[in-house]
Amino acid sequence: MCHISSLPTQFPHQKTENLLANPRSLKLDFVDDPNFKNKVNYSYTAVQIPTDIYKGSTVILNELNWTAALEEVFIQNRNEDPSLLWQVFGSATGVTRYYPGMKFWDATVVYIQGASSPKDMVIIVDVSGSVSGLTLKLMKTSVTEMLDTLSDDDYVNVASFSEKAQTVSCFDHLVQANVRNKKVFKEAVENMTAKGTTDYKSGFQFAFEQLLNRTNIPRANCNKMIMMFTDGGEDRAQDVFEKYNWPHKTVRVFTFSVGQHNYDVAPLQWMACHNKGYYYEIPSIGAIRINTQEYLDVLSRPMVLAGNKAKQVQWTNVYQDALGLGLVISGTMPVFNLTMEGDTQNQLILGVMGVDIPLNDIKKLTPRYNLGANGYIFAIDPNGYVLLHPNLQPKIINFREPVTLDFLDAELEDRGWIERGLGVPDRHRYIDEALRTYTWTPVNGTDYSLGLVLPPYSLFHIRANLSDQILQLFLPLSALNFESLLPSSFESEGHVFIAPREYCKDLQLSDNNTEFLENFIALMEKVTPDSNLCDSFLLHNLILDTGIIRQLVDKVWKNWDLNTYGMLAVFAATDGGITRVFPNKAAEDWNEDPEPFNASFYRRSLDNKGYIFRAPYRDSNSDLLDPLNDTIGILVSTAVELNFNEKTLKPAVVGVKLDLEAWVEKFKILASNQTDGRQGPRKCGLSLSCEMDCEVNSDDLLCVLIDDGGFLVMSNQRDHWNKVGMFFSEVDSSLMYALYNYSFYTRKESFDYQSVCAPSPNSNTGAAPRGVFVPSITDLLNVAWWTSAALMTYPSNIYIFFFFTQLTEEVTADSMDSRETSCITMQTQYYFSNNTVSYTNLIDCGNCSRLFHAQRISNTNLLFVVAEKMMCSSCEGVKLAQAETRSQGPQQCELVDKPRYRKGPSTCFDYNDLVYGGAFPDKHQLRNYQERQLGLSKFLQGIIAKAKFQTVYFINTEDMNT
């Protein structure tokens, strides 16, 4: 419980009053609300006032007065639709009124994007010798604040001038005002220095040529403006305006007098007023924010005069909600002043109305589990930023910048390549070549596009029907009553992991999978799979897979002697969400995700044919293993492929976990060729030509298996025990470089723009060629029974049904600071080249050389390599890097010369004959507040009520290839 004053909020630089002693204070109760993840009050709105505005200002008191009518509207909206979250009104002065009330709102409503049309802006900064000290600092801060008023719909360039003008950065033309480009500008602005004399003509000529230059470089092509920051001057640059801007005055000019000085400001006022702009003064740092945003009032006049045509919902970028809602977007709509001043319509925008929508709420409306592990839905805006995408996973919380992930950065641009992450710390180890079908459509009522991505094997999916009589005969009763899922059966049937999905509304989630499983079974004793409270699709498929896996255990796994085969475990995972590991004790070392759709082995097995080997990830910082007590398991998996009437499905992945120690011995024997009739292996001498023997000649020969990502899987060297799972360049840099240099491996560098980083601190012995024997890996997994069983039950006609409902509107909120910072990291990934199967060559190291042979092993992701052991230090070679490293990212100055396609907004409000000239009525002196309040309330009742944009798609996947 706390008290909130009905007067404007006090701030640190103002004298504090005792709110409890204030007779006008209200005693409010705040209650926990799981939807907001905070304590809120539903009886009142709350108000935030920027700290750089005096709380007793007449402007503020008037805005508090007329926006009070919103409280009733907000409450009524919530009564009509309890699912509404934050309802916010942000005024042009920065005052924010939001509902429901909350104790603290550490955010400033950003209404910029909803308050004007797209802009082409050139900022010119006077850096003559008179600009120094505090004035120069004010200018730098002002330019930075001005850049923050721009959104991704805008284009900008920044130049400094004295006797001549030049760009402050490497950009020589207008560029999109996105986060990365603005960062380049801000860093360059901080490096500006003052010298020379002032020549306004040079600055304005540069700016006009930037704006009016007819090139193929993309731009907003709407409002055009020049923002000039100076400490004063006498020239009016009239001849430049006559040449470039008069008589049509298509470019607005805004002038800013910065610092405290005695210069005549009349020339600055003249330049602004004769070019449809406005003049502002920034005498101190406290005036920067207000005056650098004031120009939006001028740009909003055509919107106000356009009336209903301009009342369009605009959507913000994705951002982190400061109050705990996670990733959200905001739908905003401008609020215009509807009053008349005599016979003239008012041309002022009052602010922006908005509503927040968490992305998790939107995700719940999209299909997930019937698209398969590698199918997904994405949504993008006209600027190419994703709203929904499985790779939209910012790792920093409460960060002030919007989460702008470009679609081409969310996916690898090279055709057909899919990135595969394994979760921290071994994420981004692999990329796979895969085929995907993209289907997309616009979302009605928004500017988003919705896309569906499916691999060929997910064009159809399995929908179990437990009422089918054949299926009931096939499935044991234990599957229908979940008996085989009970923890008490783990010891005999193997450990079960159940995917943490929302099978039923009342199902209690838990981070402990066994506890979640027990909660699930307990709930199933109370409800039926066809209950309205449950998702029958998920439950029926779970029951089907439970029965099939149970019979796999009884008829196959229990009959195997795993020790004989050198196996630690066998396992199976299914689309239905079941993962069973046998025997039970193997679950102690099972570190895979219980959700198969998130598990790397599952997703990679679906996209690759044959057997996928993977060693547990290690790097140079990993703890050393004890060969006597520690066991290393090599995961081997393959997808179960079913075909119905030429339709392919992959509903499950099965596999084994190999005991490394046992299989190294098998590997050395398999890699030892004894084809010449000798009674036993023979050790090779230094000058003797003989056949390879990886077991006897381990002192001379290095024999290894490396996977398709370049990671060591097996070796005949005992001292490599602690290096299994490492990138092979950490084990043998010269040999890995040779494999890369001779095109066994290709690498791709990609950037992660969502990373989090800690703050930056301020011999001449040769050998004749040897015969090489390449081992073959026999089939380890018997899936014939699974296939035959599945064929009895899976339907042949499957459709994909999905819908996407777009909810209401919202506003952005800045988030709190974090000790960690957002950063860019670069990941280098290696993969097999398609054109090299077998190769033999000599690594020339000057004084000594090294023979090696490499060959791909069919039906696996393995490369077999045998090489002479390194005899001299000169053969160490180039050490390739694979680990993720901090990066500056790609060169922005090069990227902007080849800009990606941006559709941009479809409407523009940049001119109206009735728009005021340079001098216009001060909005702080608006009259008739009661009339304005009435008009605003009626308007808001029409727009703030929840608007739903719903699109339903029913897609027959037989036509999906079209």
N, C-alpha and C positions, 0 to 999 in steps of 0.2 A: 504494500500500500504506500502511496506517496501523494504529494500535492502538486498540482500544476496551476500556475497563475493564469487568470484569464487575460492578463496583460502580456505584451510581448516578452519573449524569453530574455533573461539577463545573459551577458557574456563576460568573459574574463577581464576585458579591459574596462568594464563598466562597474559601477558601484553595486554590490550585492545587497538585495533586500531580503528580509525574513519573510519567506512565503507563507509560513504557518501563521504569522501575525497579520498577514494581509487579509482584510475582511472580504476581498473579492476573489480569494483563492478558493479552489475546489478540492475537496477530498475525494480522490478517485480510487476505485478498486481495479486491479489488473489481474486477469486470469490467464492461466496457461492455455494456449491454443496450439494443438499439434500441426494445424495447417500453416501457421506462421512461425512455429518453432520459437515462440517468444511469448511474453506476457503482454496482453493487449487489453484495451478497454473499448467496448462496443457502443458506449453511450455518447462518446464525444470524438470529434476530430482533434488532431494535434497540429501544431504549426511550428515550422522551422524558419528562422530568420538568419540570413547570412551574417557572419560576425563583422563584416565591413559595412553594415548598415546600422545606423543609430536606431535603437528600439523605440524611441519616442518620436521618430520622424512622422510628420503628417502623412506622408505617402504610405508608410507602413500601417499606421492606425486606420487610414481609409481602406486599405486592402484587407485588413483583418475584418473590417466592418462588412464590406460587401461580399467577401468570400464566405462569411458565416452561413449564408444560405445554402452552401454546399453540404453542410452537416446533415440536414434533413434528407437531401437527395442521396447522399452516400448510404445512409441508414436504410432508406427505402430500397435502394439497389440490392443491398445485402439481404434484406428480407425476401426480395423476389428471387434472388439467386445466391444461396449460401456459399456456393463454390468460388465466388469472387474473392480475390486476395486484395492486395493493396490498391486502393483507389486514391489517386493523387491529382492535385491541381498545382501546377507550377506557374507562377506569374512572371511577367517580364522583368520584374525587379529582383527576382530570386527568392521571394517568399513562397514557401511550400506548405500547403495544407493537405494532410493525408489522413486516411481512415483505414482501419481502426486506430485509435490513439495508442501511443506507445511512449514509454519513458524517455527513450533516447532514439534519435534518428541521425546517425552519423553519415549524412549524405546530402548532397546538393542536387536537386532535380535538374536534369539537363533537358531543356525544352528546345534546344537549338534546332534539331533536325525537323521538328514539327512546326517551327515558326517561320520558315522561309523556304524558297525554292532553291535548287542547286546553284552553286556559285563558281565563277571563274575569278580568282582573286590574285592580284599582284601586290605584295607588300614591299614598299621601298623605305629604307631607313637612312636618315641623314647621319653620316659618320664624319662630318667635318670637324676641324680642330676645336670648335667651340663646344662640341658634345664630348664631355668628359666626366669622370667621377660619377656622382650620383645620377646625373642625367642619362649617361650611357647605360648604367645599370637599370634605370627605369625603362629605357627603350628596349633593352633585351628582354626584360620581364614582360613588357607590354606585347612584344611580338610573340612571345611564347603563349601568352594568354589568348592572343588573336588566333593563333594556330589551333588552339583548343576549341575555338568556336566552330571549326570546320569539321564536317563529317566525310564519310567515304563517297558521298555524292558530289563532293566539291573538288575543284582543282586549284592549285596554288603554286606560286613561285615567290621567292624572297630575294631581294637585291639590296645592296648598300650603295650609297652614292656620296660623292663629294664633288670633285671636278668632273668625274665620270662615274658611270654606274657599272656594277658588275654583280653577278649572282654570288650569294654567300656560300653556296654549296656547289656540288658538281652538276646539279640539274640546270640545263640550259634552256628548258622550256617548262610549261605548266605540267605538273604531275598530280596524280590523285592524292588527295589529302588523307591517306590511310596512316595507320599507326607507324609503320616503318619509315615512310617518307617524312612524316612530321618529326620523327626522331632525328633524322639526318639534318633537317632544317634547324632544330633546336640546338643541336651540338654545334652547328656552324655559326649560329647567331651568337653563341657564347664566346666565340673566338673573334668577334668583330672588334676592331680598334679604330680610334678616331684620329683623323689627320686631314689636312687640306682645307679648302674653302667650299662653301655651299653653292651648288649649281642645280636648282630645281629642274631646269630643263632637261638635264642629262637623266635624272631619275624618272621623270614623267615620260620622256621619249622611250626609254627602255621599257617601261611598263606598258605603254600603248602598243608597242611593237610585239610584245609578248601576247597581249590580249587579242590583237587584231590580225596577227600573222595567220595566214591561211595555210595550214599544214594538215597532214593526216594524223597528227598526234591527237589522241582522244582528249576531250574536255567536256565540261558540263553543258556548254552552249545554252546558257540561260542568263542569269544575272552576271554582269561583268562589272568589276570594281577595282579601284586602286586605293590602297590604304597607305598614307604617307605619315611617318613619324619624324618629327623634327623639333628642334628647340627654338625655331623661329627664323625669319628672313624677310627680305623686302620684295623680292621678285615674285610676280604673279604667273609667270610662264604662259602668258596669254597666247602667244603665237603657237605654242605646242598644242594647246586645246583647240585653237582654230584649225590646225592642220589635221588633227586626229579625231576630234570628238564633236565639233560643232558642224552643223546646227542640230543634228539629231540627238546628240548627247546619249549615245548608247552605253557609255561607260560612266558609272558613278564614281565620284572622287570624294573620299573621306580624309580629312586632315586632323592630325593629333598634335597638339602643342604639349611637349613633354618637359617637365621640370619647372622650377620656379625661376622666372627671369622677367626682364622689363622690355622684351621685344614687342613691337607692334604686331598684334595678331590679325589685323585687318586683312592682309594678303591671304592668310590661311583661310579666313572666313570667306573671302571672295572666291577662292578656288573651289571650295566645297559647294557654296550656294549657287555658283554658276555652272555646276556640273552635276546637279541633282543629288548631291551628297549632304554631308553634315560636318560640322566642326566640333571638336571635343578638346577638353583640357585635362591633362594628367599631371597635376602638380606633385603628387606623392603616391606611394605604393598603395595606399588605401583606396585610391580612385581608379586603379587599373581594371579590376574585374568589371565594374559597372560600365565604364566607358568603352571598353573593348567589346562589350556585348550590345551596346546601345544601337549600333548600326542595324541590328536585326529588326528593330522597329521600322526603320525606313524600308527595308526589303520586304517587310510583311504587308505594306500598304496595298500593293496590287492583289495580294491574296484576300485581304479584307474586302476590297471592292469586287472581287470575283464571286464573293458570297458562297453559295452552296457548292460551286464547282471546286472550291479550294478546301472544302471540309472533307478531306480524305484521311483515312487512317494511314499513318506512316509508322513503319516498324523499325525499332532500333536494332543495333547489333546485339549479339549475345553478350551478356556480362554477368559477373558474379554478384549476386544480391548480398548487400552488406548485412542483411538481417537474417541470414540463414536459410533462404529458400533455394540456395544453390544457383545453378545457371538459369537465367531468365531472359526473356525478351520483353519489350514494352511496346504496346500499341498506343500511339499518341494521335491526338486530333487538336487542331488549333481552336482557340476560343476568341471570337471577335467581339469588339465593342459595337453593339447594335444601336447606340443612341445617335440622334441627329443633332448637329450644331447649326441651328437655323435651317437653311435649305441644303446644307452640306452633310453628307454621310460621314460619320466618324471613320477614320482610317487606321485605328490603332488595334493591335492585337493585345488582348488582355493576358494571355498565357496559353498553356497547353494542358489538356486533360489526358489522363493516361491510366492504364491498368496493367499490372504485372501478370505474366504467364510463365510459370516454371517449365523448363523443358521436360522435366520428368512427367508432368501432366500430359504433355503432347505425346511423349513416347508411349504412354499407356494406351493411347488411341491408335497406335500403329501396330501391325502384326510383328511378331518376333519369331516364335518357335515353329511356325509352319513355313518359314523361309529357309530353314536349315542353318547350319553353323556358319556358312560363308555367304549367305544371302542377307541383305540388309536394305533398309530404307534410308534415303537421305533427302534433305531439303536445303535449297540454296536461295539466296536473295539475288537481286539484280547485279550486285557487285561481286558475285561469285563466292561469297562467304557462306559457310555451312551453318544451318540452324540445327539440323539433325545429321549425325554421321557417327559411326562407331569409333572413329578416330578423334572425335571432338572430346578430348579428355584433358582439359587444362589442369596442371598439377599444382598450381598455386591458388590459394584461397584468399579472398578479400583483396584483390588487386584492382587498382584504379583504372587500368586500361580496359577497353572492351575486349572480348574474346573473339578476335577476327581471324578465323582459320580459313584460308582459301581452299576451295575444293581441290585445286590442283596441287596443293600442299598436303591435303588430307590423304590423297592417293598418289602413288608414284606415277609420274607423267608418262614414263615409257610404256608403250602399249603392252598390256598383258602381264605386267609385274605386280604382284601382291606382296605387301610387307607382312612379315609374320613376327609378332612379338611374343615373348614368353613371360612377361611380367618382371618387375624389378627383382633382382638386379640383372637378369639375363634377357632383357627385352631386346628386340630388334636384331636378333641373331641371323635370321634367315629372310630371304625373299624368294617367292615362287612364281613361276610363270603359269598363268591360269587364264581360262576363258570365262568371260562374264557377259551377260545380256543386260543392257541398260534400257529401261523404259521410264519415260517421264511425262509429266503433264503439269500445266499451271494449276495453282490452287485458287479457286474462285474467291473473290473478295479480298485477296492479298496480292502482294507482288512476289510471293515465293513460288518456286517450282518444286514439285515433289517427284522423287525418283525411286525406282525399284531396281535393285541389282541382284541378279541371280546367276549362279553357275549352272551348267547344263543339267547336272544331276539333282538340282533343286527346283526345276520347273514343275515338278509334281511332288506331292508329299503324302505321307501315310496318314490316314484318318481311321483309327480303330473304331469298331462298332461292337461293343460287348454284348449287344442283344443278338448278334449273329449266332445261330445254333451251331454252325461248324466251329466257330471260334470258341464257343463255350465247351465243346467236346475236346478241343485241342488244348485249351489252357487248363492247368490243374486248379483245383479249388484253392490251393494255397496262394495262387497268384491273385485270385479274385478277392481274397480276404487279407492280403498283404502279409500272410504268415511268414513268407520267406524273407521279408524285410526286417523282421524283428531282430534286434541286436543279439538275442539269445541264440539265433541260428548262425551267427557269424562264424563260429568256430568250425562248424561242419560244412557250411555253404559258402564261406568267404565273406569278406567285409563288403558292405553296400554303402555307397555314397549316393545321395539323392540330390539332384540339382535344386538349388534354393529358389524355386519359382513360386509364383503366387497361384497355387493350385486352388485355393479357396480363400474367400475374404477373411474368414476368421482364423486362418492359419497363422500361428505365432512364429515369426522368424527367429533364427538364432545363428550366431557365428560358428557355433559348435555343430558340425553336421550331424553327429549322432543324436544330439538333443533335438535338432530340427526334424530328424527322421522320427523320433519318438513323438514329437508334437503332431506330426503328420498322421501317424498311425492312430493316435488317440482321437484325432478329429474324424478320421474315417470310420471309427466305431460309432460316431454320432450322426454322420450324414452319409448319403449315398453319392456315388460318382456323378449321378445325374441331377444332383441338387442344384437349385437356382443360385446357391451361394458359391458354387464351384465351377471351374472351367472344365467342362466335360471333355473337350479336345485334349487338354493336358493330361487329365486323369485317365482317360481311356487308353491313350498311347503309353502312359506310364505302366498301366496294368499289363498291357500287351507285352511290352519289353521285359517286364519283371518275369512273366511266365516263360518267355523264350530263353532268357539268360539263366533262369533256374534249371531248365532242362539241359542247357549247355553244360552247366556245372555237373549235373547228375550223370549225363551220358558220355561226357568227354573228359572234363578236367579231373574228376575224381579217379579216373582210370590211368592218369599219367603219373610216372615217377619223375617229378621235376628235377631232382638231384642228378638223375641219370643224364638228363639233357642239359645240365648246367644252368637251370632256370631258377630264379628267385621267386617269380610269380607269373601268373597268367591273368589277363584282365579283359574286360569288354566294356565299352561305353556306347550309349545309344542316343539317338535323337530324342527319345522319350524322356531322357534325364537320368537314367540309371547307369551307374558305374559300379561294377563288381570286381573286386580284387581277391584272387585266391592264391595261396591260403590266407587266412585272417592275419597272421603275423606280418605278412608283407605290407599290410596297410600302415604299419608303424612308420615306414619309410616312404609312403606314398605322398608326394608333395604336389600332385597335379590338382588343377581347379576342379571342384566337384560339379561345376556347370560345364558339361562337355563342350558347349558352344564357345566357351572361353578358353578351353585347354588347347595349347599349341599342338600337341601330338594329334589331337582329334582333327583340327582344322587342316593341318598339313597333310595328314593321311588322306583326307578327302580330295585334295588338289593334286596329289602325286600318285602315280601308279607304283605298285610293288611295295617293298618294305622300307619303312623310314626308321633309320637308326638315330638315336640321340643320346649322347652322354650327358651326365649332370654338369651343368656349367661351372667352370672354375676360371679364375684369373690369377694374376701374380700375387694378389693380396689375400687369396683364400688360405684357410688354415691347412696345415699339412695333415695328411691321412696316415693312420697307422696300418700298415699292411697286414698285421697279425689280427687286429680287432675290427677294423673298418671294412665294410663291404661296399663295393661300387656296383650299381646296377645300370646296365645299358638298356634303355627303353627301345623296343622294336614294335612298330605298329603298322597295320594295313587296314584299308577300308573294305567293308563288305559291300559288294556291288551286286545289285539285283536288276533284272531286266524283265519288263512286262510289255509285250506287244511293242517292242522297239522303244520303250520308255525306260530310262535308266534312273535308278535310285541308289543312294548310298546311305542307308539308315543307321549304320553302326560302324564302329572301329574296334578291332580285336588286336591283341598283342601279347607280348611276353616281356619280362624283365630278365635280362641275362646276367649271370654272375660273372663279372669281369675277370676275376682270377681264373675261373674254370675255362672261360672262352679264350683267354690269352693262350693257354696251353693248346687248346684245339686249333686256334689261329696259327700258331707256330708250326704245328704238324701239317695243317692244310697248306701252309705256305712253304713247305719243304718238298722239293721235287726229287723223287727217287726212281727215275724211269730207266736207268741204264743197267738194271739187273744187279746192282751192288747189294750186298747183304745189309748194309746200313749206311747212314749218312757219312760223308767224308768232308773234313774241314778243308777249305781252300787255302792254298798258300799265296804268297804275295805275287808270284809270277805265274801261277798255274791257272790255266783256263778250266773252269769246272762249273757245274750247275749250282744254282742257288740253294742254300739251306738256311732258312731263317731261324732254325732252332740251334743247330750246331755252330753256325757262323755268326752268332749274335754279337761276338766281339768285333766283327768286321762289317756286318750288315745291319742296317736299320730297316725294319719292315713295319709299316704302319697302315692303319685304316683311317681315312679322314672323311668326314661327312661333307655334304654339298655346301655347307657354310664355311668350311675350312677349319673345323674343330676336330681335335684328335679323339678318336673312338677307341682304338686299340694299338698296342705297340709290343714288339718283342723285347723291348728294353725294360729291365726291372726298375731303373731309375725314372721311368716315365709314369710310374704309378700315380704320383701326385700331379701329373700334367694331363691326365685324361680329362677331356672336357675343355681344355684351353684352346684358344686360337693357335693354329699350328705355327705361326710365325714366332710365338713365344717359346716354342719347343725347338724349332730348327728354322731360323730365319732365312738361311741361304736356300734351303730346299723349298720352302714355301714361296720364296720369290721366284725361283725357277719355275714352279708350277704355274704361277701367275704370269710370268714372262712368256712361257710357252703355251699360253692360252687354255690351260686346263681350267683356270678360274678367271672370271671377269668380276670387276667390282663396280659398285654403284654408290655414290655419295648422295645422301639425302639430309634434309634439315628438319629438325623438330622445333617448331616455333612455340611450343607449349611447355617447354622445359622449365625447371626451377634450378637456380644456382645460388650458392652462397654469395654474399656480397664480395666484390673483388677487393682484396687488400691493397687500403691506400697501399805342301810337300811335293816333290817331283816323282812320287810313286804313282805308277799307272796300273791299270788292270785291263786285261782283255775282256771283251763282252762276254757275259755269262748267260746261259739259258735261264729264262725266267718262267716260273710256274705261277699262274694267277689262280687263286682259290675261287671256287664257286660256292655261294651260300644257298643251301637247299631250303626248301619251303619249311618254315618253322611252325606255321599255324594252319591247323585244319579247320576250314570254315565251311566245308561241304554240308555238314549237318545243319548249321545255321541257315544256309541258303535254302535248303530243302524245306526247313520248317517255316521259314518266312514266306516262301512262295504259297503256302497254304492259306495265308491269312491276309496278305496285303492287297488292298483294292487296286484296280487298274485305272480308274477314272478319278482324277484328283484336280480340284480347282483351287485357286488361290483367291481368297476373299479378304480384302482389306479396305479399311476406310480411314480417312484422315479428317478430323474435325478441328477446325481452327477456332479457338476461343477469342476472347475479347481484346482489350487494348491495355497499354501500360506505359510506364515512365522509367527512366534509369536512375540508379543511385550509385554514387561513388562508394568504394569500399575502403576498409581500414588498411593501414600500412602493415607490411609484413617484414620480418627480418630477412626472409629470403626474397629474391627478386626473380621476375620473369626473365628468361634468357633464351637464346638460340643454341642448340647443340647440333653437331654434325655426326652422323652415323655412317660408317663405311661398311658395306655388306658385300660379301663374296658369294658367287654362285657358279655352277658349272657352265662352261661354254658348250654349245651344242655340237661344235664341229670337231671336237677332239675326244677320241675314245681310248687310244693307246699311243704311248710315246716313249722313246728311249733317247737319251742325250747325255752329254758330258757337261758338267758345270766347270767352266774354266776359271780357276782362281789364281792364275799366274804361276807361282812356283809349284802348285799342286792342282790336281783336278779331281773331279768326283763324278762317278757314273751313277745314273739313276734311271729307273723305269717306272712308269705309272700307267695304270689302266683302270677304267671304270668297271665296276662290277654290276653286271646286268640285273635288272629288277630290284635294285636298291638305290639308295642315295649315297653310296660309298665309293671312294677312290682308294685303290690298293697301290701303295708306293713302296718300292724297295730301292735302297741307295747305299752306297758305301758310306761308312761313318766319316764324319768330318775329321780330316787329318791335320789341318792347319788353320790358324786363326784368320788367315787372309780369305778364307771361304765363308766368313760369317755373312757377308752380303747385306742387302738392304732389308731392314726390318719393317714389314708392312703393319700398319695400324688398323685395328678393327673396333676398338673400344669407342664409346660415345665420348666426344670431347666438346668443350665449350667453343663456340664459334661466333664470328661476327655475321654469319649468314652470307648469302650471295651478295655480290656487289650491287647495291641498289641503283647506282648510277648506270650500270649496264642493263639492269632489268627494265628500267623505265624507257629505254630506247626500243625495247620489244615488248610493249605493254600487252597484258592479257586482255581478252575481250571483256568489256563491261557494258551491260545493257543500260544501266542507269534509269532514273525515274522517267516516266512517260509524259508527265505534265510539267509546265513551266509557267510561273507567274512573275514576269519581270517588267511589264509595262502596262500602264493604263492612263488614258488621257486625263482622268480626274485626279491622278495622284498629285499630292502637294509638291511644291518645289522644294528648294533647299531649306528654306525656313518653314517650319511647321509647328502647330500648336504643341505646347509642352504637355505631355500626358499627365504630369504631376498636377496639372490644374484642371483636370476634367470636372465637369459639373454634373449635377443631378444624380447623386449616388443611388437614390431610391429607384429611379427609373432604370438605371444600369443594372441594379441588383435584380429587378424583376425580369428584365430581358435575359440576363445571364442564367437565372434559375430555370426559366422555361427552355432555354437552349440546352442546358446541361441535361435536363430530364430527357431530352430527345436523344442525346448522343452517348451519355455515360451508361445508359442501360445496356446490359450485356448484348453484344452483337455476335452472332455465331455464323461462321462461314463453313459450311459443311460440304464436302465432296465425297461421294461414295463410288467406288470402283469395284466392278465384278469382272475379273479377268479370267477368261478360259486360257489356261496355260498352253493348250495345244496351239494357240496362235501367238505364243510369246516370242517365237523366233522372228516374227515379221517385224 
